[in-house]
């Protein structure tokens, strides 16, 4: 209780100090200059009537995070449950939803995995090629369809080749080694960006070693006309999985994954009409063995492919902006455990943004119609409403239906500790949210209250500890919460400073759910507080401190502090990153203890 009180006082102190901070100038990027691309109708950040947060390239550069999983952990309401170092295996949750209920996009391309949401972050891009991360909290199924059950995260990759050339190397605890190179060039009518990196470690305990290779290329052709973007990414992970997926005896598990994406997109635009088509191919391969040195005991091999085409259009008229889109994809799965499966998916959405009352009131109703060859048609309506109170304040509300079909693992898996269920029904929910945003010259904030009434949630449950986990539909679950986020930029002397605070409270009413053991759904973060301080006091030296407090429904809680110091001299950058510097003992999921304090020392040269 004392911890929570201190956190609330800390937040209050930031509000009280805003009048002082706002009198000082800031070099931070103005949010109203950023266009949110993941909402299909492109709108400036300030004009959206949703809970959307951004992580900029500058914030990524200053962060102690070395991968996307660690970066997202710094956002309140985002629950990243890692198993091991460097995000080798990590699950993504938003506001208490499951890892299958959050949609990940890369440059607007949906990269969900039909086998299981455990693989969502396999395709996480290296931080060096990310321009920004757009986080949409709350129901997004009205536009994106299934999997955007509790939110969506869009990774926007870099296109500008200015100041992108660099090589780097890090060395740290547990023999962590990270080598990377990012190169870009501008030709007469094209640009090209390429990245390669290798990350390895001996592991922080038995059988947690890993090797991770990442490759990324992005080309933009015809830059003087209708530009054509071609993106390709490939990630391979090999890691010891000590107790990752099974009982305490599963100390010698091992896994290898490969995840790749190829996409081609362009945009045709006139004063009123925009058409943005793209085609893509996403592939994932997963090989798992229960005993690393004896694969014959139990081995799974899964290979999934998704091939799709999507076209998004918007038309501006005197009546407002109309958005329309279609996304058709076919997925194929070849699996030693799940069998050979395929699924045709189609999503059609339409929405219209009305601007009324001298542009102070916006109303955006819309509907998404989904088709699955094995689950047929489903319609997901919703509406966003926003009201501009003045230049600084905007109130907003949204309501929408969300939906998720079971993954192939949910339906068909047969393992040593888990069983699928071919009789599973799709998950459904109705979500509502109201909020208030504040935009100042040097201070931004929002507060939101949300509710989600879910039915048929899919979880793995059991009644006795010795039983196998069985996929089942939970009857109903009500999730109610509140979220607060503030960010302030100011100057101390000659140098910019930034403080960002976030807090999410979640209460889940189990209604008539009665189960002795729940594997995923019923252990959400009930209290989640994050604080990031990015500061500089002397020339060439900057530092960042990230504090994370988490309390789960089970009653367990922990606090973790990460730090980074960076010395920049011309094109040379020297850095020291400290993770969990106070040696907190904690578990984010399952039986896997997270590593205690560890250090990475890095050198990077930009040219």
C-alpha positions in Angstrom: 0.0 0.0 0.0 2.9 2.4 0.8 4.4 1.7 -2.6 1.2 2.6 -4.4 0.8 5.8 -2.3 4.3 6.9 -3.2 3.6 6.3 -6.9 0.5 8.4 -6.8 2.3 11.2 -5.0 5.0 11.0 -7.6 2.5 11.4 -10.4 0.8 14.3 -8.6 4.1 16.1 -8.1 4.6 16.0 -11.9 1.2 17.6 -12.5 2.0 20.3 -9.9 5.3 21.1 -11.5 3.9 21.4 -15.0 3.4 25.2 -14.7 7.1 25.6 -14.1 8.2 23.2 -16.8 5.9 24.6 -19.4 7.7 28.0 -19.1 10.9 26.4 -20.5 11.6 25.5 -24.1 11.8 22.1 -25.5 13.6 20.5 -28.4 11.3 17.4 -28.4 9.4 16.5 -31.5 5.9 18.0 -31.6 3.3 15.3 -31.5 0.9 17.1 -33.8 3.4 16.8 -36.7 3.2 13.0 -36.5 0.7 11.2 -38.7 -0.7 8.0 -37.2 -0.6 5.4 -40.1 -2.0 2.4 -38.3 -5.5 3.7 -38.0 -6.1 3.4 -41.8 -7.5 6.9 -42.0 -4.3 8.9 -41.7 -4.7 11.5 -39.0 -2.4 13.8 -37.0 -1.7 12.4 -33.6 -3.7 15.1 -31.8 -6.8 14.5 -33.9 -7.3 10.8 -33.1 -10.1 9.8 -30.7 -8.4 6.7 -29.4 -5.8 5.9 -26.7 -2.6 6.0 -28.8 0.9 6.3 -27.6 4.1 6.7 -29.6 7.7 5.6 -29.0 9.9 7.8 -31.2 13.3 7.0 -32.7 14.8 9.4 -30.2 13.3 7.6 -27.2 14.4 4.3 -28.6 18.0 5.6 -29.0 18.1 6.8 -25.4 16.4 3.7 -23.9 18.3 1.0 -21.9 16.3 -1.5 -24.0 18.2 -3.6 -26.6 15.2 -5.2 -28.2 11.5 -4.6 -28.9 10.3 -6.7 -25.9 12.3 -4.7 -23.4 11.2 -1.4 -25.1 7.5 -2.2 -24.9 7.9 -3.2 -21.2 8.5 0.5 -20.5 4.9 1.4 -21.5 2.2 1.1 -18.8 -0.6 -1.3 -19.8 1.8 -3.4 -21.9 2.5 -6.7 -20.2 5.6 -8.4 -21.8 6.1 -11.8 -20.1 9.7 -12.8 -21.0 11.4 -16.1 -20.6 15.1 -15.6 -20.5 17.5 -12.9 -21.9 17.1 -10.6 -24.9 13.5 -11.4 -25.5 14.3 -14.8 -27.0 10.8 -15.9 -26.1 8.4 -13.3 -24.9 4.6 -12.9 -25.0 2.7 -9.6 -25.7 -0.4 -8.6 -23.7 -2.3 -5.3 -23.6 -4.7 -4.4 -20.7 -5.0 -7.9 -19.4 -5.7 -9.6 -22.8 -3.9 -12.7 -23.9 -0.9 -13.0 -26.2 -3.3 -14.1 -29.0 -5.4 -11.0 -28.5 -2.8 -8.4 -29.5 -2.1 -7.7 -33.2 1.4 -6.8 -34.4 1.9 -4.9 -37.6 5.0 -4.0 -39.5 4.4 -0.9 -41.7 0.7 -1.7 -41.6 1.1 -5.4 -42.5 -0.5 -7.8 -40.1 2.0 -10.4 -38.9 0.0 -12.5 -36.5 0.8 -16.2 -36.4 -1.9 -18.9 -37.1 -0.1 -21.5 -35.0 0.1 -19.6 -31.7 0.5 -16.0 -30.4 3.6 -17.3 -28.6 5.4 -16.5 -31.9 4.2 -12.9 -32.3 7.4 -11.3 -31.2 9.6 -13.8 -33.1 9.5 -11.2 -35.9 10.3 -8.2 -33.7 12.6 -5.9 -35.7 16.0 -4.7 -34.5 15.7 -1.3 -32.8 18.2 0.3 -35.3 15.6 0.2 -38.1 12.5 1.4 -36.3 11.4 4.9 -36.9 8.6 4.8 -34.3 6.2 2.4 -32.6 2.5 3.2 -32.6 0.5 1.6 -29.8 -3.3 1.5 -30.0 -4.9 0.4 -26.8 -8.5 -0.8 -26.7 -10.6 -2.5 -29.4 -9.1 -2.2 -32.9 -11.1 -5.0 -34.5 -13.3 -2.5 -36.3 -10.5 -1.8 -38.7 -8.0 -4.7 -38.4 -10.4 -7.5 -37.7 -9.5 -10.5 -35.6 -6.5 -10.5 -33.2 -6.8 -6.8 -32.5 -8.9 -7.9 -29.5 -7.3 -5.6 -26.9 -5.1 -3.5 -29.1 -2.6 -3.3 -31.9 1.0 -2.3 -32.2 2.4 -1.0 -35.5 6.2 -0.9 -36.1 7.0 1.9 -38.6 10.4 1.3 -40.2 12.9 3.9 -41.3 12.9 5.2 -44.8 15.2 8.2 -44.5 18.8 7.2 -45.0 20.2 10.3 -43.3 22.5 9.5 -40.3 21.6 5.8 -40.5 25.1 4.3 -41.2 26.6 2.7 -38.1 28.4 -0.3 -36.8 28.2 -1.4 -33.2 29.4 -4.1 -30.7 28.3 -4.8 -27.1 29.8 -7.2 -24.6 28.4 -8.0 -21.2 27.3 -10.4 -18.4 26.7 -14.1 -19.2 29.1 -13.6 -22.2 26.4 -11.5 -24.1 27.7 -10.3 -27.4 25.8 -8.2 -29.8 27.3 -7.1 -33.2 25.3 -5.0 -35.7 25.7 -3.0 -38.8 23.2 -0.7 -40.5 23.8 0.9 -43.8 21.8 3.2 -46.1 22.3 5.0 -49.3 20.3 7.4 -51.6 20.5 6.8 -55.3 19.1 9.0 -58.2 15.5 7.8 -57.8 15.7 5.3 -54.9 16.9 4.6 -51.4 18.2 1.5 -49.8 18.6 0.5 -46.1 20.2 -2.7 -44.9 20.8 -4.2 -41.4 22.4 -7.3 -40.0 23.0 -8.2 -36.4 24.0 -11.3 -34.4 23.3 -11.6 -30.6 24.6 -14.5 -28.5 25.0 -15.5 -24.9 26.0 -18.4 -22.8 22.9 -17.9 -20.6 22.4 -16.8 -17.0 21.5 -20.3 -15.8 21.6 -23.9 -17.1 20.3 -24.2 -20.7 19.4 -20.6 -21.3 22.1 -19.9 -24.0 21.0 -18.4 -27.3 22.0 -17.3 -30.7 19.9 -14.7 -32.6 20.5 -13.5 -36.2 18.5 -10.6 -37.7 18.5 -9.3 -41.3 16.5 -6.4 -42.7 16.4 -4.6 -46.0 14.1 -1.9 -47.2 14.2 -0.3 -50.7 12.1 2.7 -51.9 11.9 3.0 -55.7 10.6 5.8 -57.8 11.0 8.3 -55.1 10.2 11.2 -57.5 6.7 9.8 -58.2 4.5 7.1 -56.7 7.1 5.5 -54.5 7.2 1.7 -54.2 8.4 0.2 -50.9 9.9 -3.2 -50.7 10.6 -4.6 -47.3 12.2 -7.9 -46.3 13.1 -9.2 -42.8 14.4 -12.4 -41.4 15.1 -13.5 -37.8 16.5 -16.8 -36.6 16.5 -17.7 -32.9 18.2 -20.8 -31.3 17.8 -21.0 -27.5 17.8 -23.3 -24.5 14.4 -23.2 -23.0 14.9 -24.3 -19.4 11.4 -24.7 -17.9 9.9 -22.4 -20.6 6.9 -24.6 -21.6 6.5 -27.5 -19.2 6.7 -28.7 -15.7 9.7 -28.1 -13.4 11.4 -31.2 -14.8 11.6 -29.6 -18.3 15.1 -28.2 -17.8 16.6 -29.4 -21.1 14.0 -28.1 -23.5 15.3 -26.5 -26.7 13.8 -24.4 -29.5 14.7 -23.0 -32.9 12.5 -20.4 -34.7 12.7 -18.6 -38.0 10.4 -15.8 -38.9 10.4 -13.7 -42.1 8.3 -11.1 -44.0 8.4 -9.9 -47.6 6.1 -7.0 -48.5 5.6 -4.7 -51.5 3.5 -1.5 -51.1 2.8 1.8 -52.8 0.5 4.7 -52.5 -1.6 6.5 -55.2 -2.8 9.9 -53.9 -4.7 12.9 -55.2 -6.0 15.8 -53.3 -9.1 13.9 -52.2 -8.3 10.2 -52.8 -5.7 7.9 -51.4 -5.2 4.2 -52.4 -2.6 2.2 -50.6 -2.2 -1.4 -51.8 0.4 -4.0 -50.7 1.1 -7.7 -51.0 3.0 -9.7 -48.5 4.3 -13.1 -47.5 4.9 -14.0 -43.9 6.6 -17.3 -42.9 7.3 -18.8 -39.5 9.1 -22.1 -38.6 9.3 -23.6 -35.1 11.2 -26.6 -34.0 10.9 -27.7 -30.4 12.4 -30.7 -28.5 11.8 -31.7 -24.9 15.3 -33.0 -24.3 17.9 -31.0 -26.2 20.4 -33.9 -26.5 17.7 -36.5 -27.3 15.1 -35.1 -29.7 13.6 -38.6 -30.2 11.8 -38.3 -26.8 9.5 -35.5 -28.0 9.9 -33.2 -31.0 7.6 -30.8 -32.8 8.1 -29.1 -36.1 5.7 -26.5 -37.4 5.9 -24.4 -40.6 3.3 -21.7 -41.3 2.9 -19.5 -44.3 0.6 -16.5 -44.8 0.2 -14.9 -48.2 -2.0 -11.8 -48.4 -3.0 -8.7 -50.3 -4.6 -5.6 -48.8 -5.9 -2.4 -50.2 -6.7 0.6 -48.0 -8.4 3.7 -49.5 -9.7 7.0 -48.1 -11.7 9.7 -49.7 -12.1 13.2 -48.4 -15.3 15.1 -49.2 -17.4 17.9 -47.8 -19.1 15.2 -45.6 -15.8 14.1 -44.0 -13.3 11.3 -44.6 -14.4 7.8 -45.7 -12.1 4.9 -45.2 -12.5 1.6 -46.9 -10.3 -1.5 -47.0 -10.0 -5.1 -47.9 -7.5 -7.7 -46.7 -7.5 -11.2 -48.1 -5.0 -13.9 -47.0 -4.5 -17.6 -47.1 -2.6 -19.4 -44.3 -1.0 -22.8 -44.6 0.3 -24.9 -41.7 2.4 -28.1 -42.0 3.0 -29.6 -38.5 4.2 -32.8 -37.0 1.8 -32.3 -34.1 -1.1 -30.1 -35.5 -1.4 -31.7 -38.9 -1.7 -30.0 -42.3 -4.1 -27.1 -42.1 -5.2 -24.1 -44.2 -7.5 -21.2 -43.8 -8.8 -18.5 -46.1 -9.3 -15.2 -44.3 -10.9 -12.0 -45.5 -11.5 -8.7 -43.8 -13.5 -5.8 -45.2 -13.9 -2.6 -43.3 -15.6 0.7 -43.9 -15.7 3.8 -41.6 -16.5 7.5 -42.0 -15.3 10.4 -40.0 -17.8 13.2 -39.5 -16.5 16.6 -38.4 -19.2 18.7 -36.9 -19.8 21.8 -34.8 -17.1 23.8 -36.5 -14.7 20.8 -36.4 -14.8 20.5 -32.6 -16.8 17.3 -32.7 -15.7 14.2 -34.6 -17.7 11.0 -34.9 -16.3 7.9 -36.7 -18.6 4.9 -37.0 -17.4 1.8 -38.8 -17.7 -1.9 -39.2 -15.4 -4.7 -40.1 -16.8 -7.9 -41.6 -14.5 -11.0 -41.2 -14.7 -14.3 -43.0 -12.8 -17.5 -42.0 -13.2 -20.6 -44.1 -13.6 -22.6 -40.8 -15.5 -20.1 -38.7 -17.6 -18.3 -41.4 -18.7 -14.6 -41.2 -18.6 -12.2 -38.3 -19.4 -8.4 -38.2 -17.6 -6.1 -35.7 -19.1 -2.6 -35.5 -17.8 0.2 -33.4 -17.7 4.0 -33.1 -15.2 6.7 -32.0 -16.3 10.1 -30.7 -14.0 13.0 -29.9 -14.7 16.6 -28.7 -12.2 19.4 -28.8 -12.7 21.4 -25.6 -10.0 23.9 -26.5 -6.5 24.0 -28.0 -5.1 21.9 -25.2 -7.9 19.5 -24.1 -9.7 16.8 -26.1 -12.3 14.4 -24.7 -12.9 11.1 -26.4 -14.8 7.9 -26.2 -15.1 4.7 -28.2 -17.0 1.4 -28.1 -16.6 -1.7 -30.3 -17.0 -5.4 -30.6 -14.0 -7.6 -30.8 -13.5 -11.2 -31.9 -10.8 -13.9 -32.1 -10.9 -17.4 -33.6 -8.8 -20.1 -31.9 -5.3 -20.7 -33.1 -4.3 -24.1 -34.4 -2.5 -24.8 -31.2 -5.7 -24.0 -29.3 -7.6 -26.5 -31.4 -5.3 -29.4 -32.1 -2.2 -29.5 -29.9 -1.3 -32.7 -28.1 1.7 -32.5 -25.9 3.3 -33.7 -22.7 1.6 -31.1 -20.6 -1.0 -29.4 -22.9 -4.1 -30.5 -24.8 -6.0 -28.5 -27.5 -9.7 -28.7 -27.9 -11.4 -29.0 -31.3 -14.7 -27.8 -29.8 -13.5 -24.3 -28.9 -15.7 -21.4 -29.8 -14.3 -18.0 -30.9 -13.7 -15.4 -28.2 -16.0 -12.3 -28.2 -16.1 -9.0 -26.3 -17.6 -5.6 -26.1 -15.2 -2.9 -25.1 -15.8 0.7 -24.0 -13.5 3.5 -23.2 -13.7 7.2 -22.3 -10.7 9.5 -21.9 -9.3 13.0 -21.8 -6.1 14.2 -23.5 -4.0 17.2 -22.8 -1.5 18.7 -25.4 0.8 21.4 -24.2 4.0 23.0 -25.6 6.2 20.8 -23.3 3.7 18.6 -21.5 1.3 15.9 -22.7 -1.0 13.7 -20.7 -4.0 11.5 -21.0 -6.3 9.7 -18.6 -8.7 6.9 -19.7 -11.2 4.5 -18.1 -12.0 1.3 -19.9 -14.2 -1.8 -19.6 -14.2 -5.1 -21.6 -16.9 -7.7 -21.2 -15.6 -10.9 -22.6 -17.2 -14.2 -23.4 -15.7 -17.6 -24.4 -12.2 -16.5 -23.5 -9.7 -19.3 -24.4 -7.4 -20.3 -21.6 -5.6 -23.5 -20.5 -6.9 -24.6 -17.2 -6.9 -27.7 -14.9 -8.4 -28.7 -11.6 -5.5 -30.7 -10.1 -1.8 -29.8 -10.3 -0.9 -33.2 -11.8 -3.5 -32.8 -14.7 -2.6 -31.7 -18.2 -3.5 -28.1 -19.2 -6.7 -28.3 -21.3 -7.7 -25.5 -23.7 -11.2 -24.4 -22.8 -13.7 -21.5 -23.2 -14.1 -19.5 -20.0 -17.7 -18.4 -19.7 -17.4 -14.7 -19.0 -14.9 -12.1 -17.7 -15.3 -8.4 -17.0 -12.1 -6.3 -17.2 -12.4 -2.7 -15.8 -9.5 -0.4 -15.5 -8.0 3.1 -15.6 -4.9 4.4 -17.2 -2.8 7.6 -16.8 0.1 8.8 -18.8 2.1 12.0 -18.6 5.2 13.2 -20.4 7.1 16.4 -19.8 10.0 17.9 -21.7 12.1 20.8 -20.5 15.6 22.3 -20.3 18.0 22.2 -17.4 20.7 24.7 -18.3 21.6 24.1 -21.9 20.4 20.5 -22.2 17.0 18.8 -22.8 15.3 16.6 -20.2 12.3 14.4 -20.4 10.2 12.6 -17.8 7.5 10.1 -18.7 5.2 8.4 -16.3 2.5 5.8 -16.8 0.1 3.9 -14.6 -2.5 1.3 -15.4 -5.0 -0.3 -12.9 -6.9 -3.4 -13.9 -9.7 -5.2 -12.0 -11.0 -8.5 -13.4 -14.4 -9.8 -12.2 -14.3 -13.6 -12.7 -18.2 -13.7 -12.7 -19.0 -17.4 -12.8 -15.5 -18.6 -13.8 -14.3 -21.3 -11.4 -11.0 -23.0 -12.1 -8.3 -24.2 -9.7 -5.4 -23.3 -12.1 -5.2 -20.8 -15.0 -2.2 -20.7 -17.3 -2.6 -17.3 -19.0 -5.8 -15.3 -18.6 -6.3 -14.9 -14.9 -2.9 -13.5 -13.8 -3.0 -10.0 -15.4 -1.2 -7.0 -14.1 -3.5 -5.3 -11.6 -1.1 -2.4 -10.9 1.5 -1.4 -13.5 3.6 1.8 -13.1 6.5 2.9 -15.3 8.7 5.9 -15.1 11.4 6.9 -17.6 13.8 9.8 -17.0 16.0 10.9 -20.0 18.5 13.5 -19.0 21.7 15.3 -19.9 23.7 17.7 -17.6 27.1 18.0 -19.3 28.3 18.0 -22.9 28.3 14.7 -24.7 27.0 12.7 -21.8 23.4 11.6 -21.5 21.7 9.1 -19.2 18.3 7.3 -18.9 16.7 5.6 -15.9 13.7 3.3 -16.3 11.6 2.1 -13.3 9.0 -0.6 -13.6 6.6 -1.7 -10.9 4.3 -4.7 -11.5 1.7 -6.4 -9.3 -0.3 -9.4 -10.6 -3.7 -10.8 -9.8 -1.9 -13.6 -7.9 -0.6 -11.0 -5.4 3.0 -11.2 -6.4 4.8 -7.9 -7.1 8.2 -6.6 -8.0 10.2 -3.5 -9.0 12.9 -3.4 -11.6 15.3 -0.5 -12.5 17.3 -0.3 -15.7 19.8 2.4 -16.5 21.9 3.6 -19.5 24.7 6.1 -19.8 26.0 7.3 -23.2 29.1 9.3 -24.1 29.0 10.7 -27.6 32.2 12.2 -29.3 31.8 13.1 -32.9 30.6 9.8 -34.6 31.7 7.6 -31.7 29.3 6.5 -29.1 30.2 4.6 -25.9 27.4 3.2 -23.7 26.9 1.3 -20.5 23.6 -0.5 -19.9 22.6 -1.9 -16.5 19.6 -4.1 -16.2 17.9 -4.9 -12.9 20.6 -3.0 -11.1 19.1 -3.8 -7.6 19.1 -7.6 -8.1 15.3 -8.0 -7.8 14.2 -11.7 -7.7 11.1 -12.0 -9.8 9.2 -14.2 -12.4 7.3 -12.7 -15.3 5.6 -16.0 -16.3 5.6 -19.7 -15.5 8.6 -21.1 -13.7 11.4 -19.0 -15.2 13.3 -16.7 -12.8 14.5 -13.5 -14.6 18.2 -12.7 -14.4 19.6 -10.5 -11.6 21.7 -7.5 -12.2 23.7 -7.6 -15.5 25.7 -5.2 -17.6 26.3 -4.5 -21.3 29.1 -2.2 -22.5 28.9 -1.0 -26.0 30.7 0.9 -28.7 29.0 2.3 -31.8 30.4 4.3 -34.7 28.2 6.4 -37.0 29.4 7.6 -40.4 
